[in-house]
Amino acid sequence: MAPPPEDLGERATGARGTDGLDLAHEVACSQGYDWDEGPWASPSHPIALAEDDSRPTVAVIDFGVKRSILRRLVTEGFRVRVLPPDTSADELTTGDFAGVVLSNGPGDPAAVAGACSLIADLVGRVPILGICMGCQLLGLALGGRTVKLPFGHHGGNHPVRELATGHVLVTAQNHNYAVEESSLPREVEVTHINLTDGTLEGLSLPKAGVEAVQFHPRSLTGTQRLDRALLQICGAMSRGHLMISNFECRISNFSIAHPEECEHGAGGRKFEIRNSKFEIPTCGVAQ
């Protein structure tokens, strides 16, 4: 039964926004599990999937992952292990994973407890792909800030320019936050831009094997072409750790405040990439 009309006003007044809410931990898995299902296909046109035991394994950190992403990874020839957000960096770097995928998820990325420190510990040690919230979390871990959009991106028709080629992609999106481009260190490359409002849609730190896109790679019939970022990182994962074999990343003076206490410039991390040094803040929150 629908609530009385007089109750709707009270509910609307009492509703709160997503700022400061760690919704990812509410929807993420609490225990790891293996995923082996590929994309849906008609029984009359099955899709043959490789069953080779030598397939590389990718770890997917679940912040609210879409099953279509898991299916896509299986289609690309990976074993998929889904893990909760509180998984340690040591488990991910010593678990024979070819790479790590940071999934999509709901809520405020700056409020996801432990995510900044986990990702910072992974950078330079294993190839990383961030999708949607995973992109935002990577931006925070690399020293950027996230901001809440005045109008969130929702739906399947958002035009995004791929800067390397000039191609325009029509993308599926579902998010209310974005990484603030001007807050990123100069070593982080912006790879995609939203043509509607000019916000960041992708970033990369190539020397560290880091790629991220704000939109959702899809696995629906008729959209079998993977986005370039996913292809690149899948190739790096398939080759083992070749993408970052010569990369050295050193993190010092690292500390993380609770999201409500974290200010741009608090704490600090120092990354050394080959002979180029830069210092970035611990995490970024729009003030």
JOLINCOR-V364824 format. One line per field, one symbol per residue. ss: DSSP state (H for helix, E for strand, L for the rest). Layout:
ss: ???
This chain:
ss: LLLLHHHHHHHHHHLLLLLLLLLHHHHLLLLLEEELLLLLLLHHHLLLLLLLLLLLEEEEEEELLLHHHHHHHHHLLLEEEEEELLLLHHHHHHLLLLEEEEEEELLLHHHLLLHHHHHHHHLLLLEEEEELHHHHHHHHHLLLLEEEEEEEEEEEEEEEEELLLLLEEEEEEEEEEEELHHHLLLLLEEEEEELLLLLEEEEEEHHHLEEEELLELLLLLLLLLLLHHHHHHHHHHHLLLHHHLLLLLLLLLLLLLLLLLLLLLLLLEEEEELLEEEEELLLLELL
